[in-house]
């Protein structure tokens, strides 16, 4: 699917969500990976949410996405990291 066929219109606000085992470093890892692709992450764009039992944490980063290729690259990098169990 190319950008003309995408349901998204770029640039757009897009939430990147990654989940992993709860640790003090998980949000830092996620933000570092996203920053490889997005230079300007706005203040307040990062939120974390623990699971019901606190074993896992979801980190969401709201970004200004410029292309489908950019989103694909972010998700690939997140998926490749051993601390990230799931990227949505």
Secondary structure, DSSP 8 states (H G I E B T S, - for coil): --GGG-SS-SSEEEEEEEEEE--TTHHHHHHHHHHTT-S---TT-EEEEE-TTSSEEEEEEEEEE--HHHHHHHHHHHHHSTT--EE-
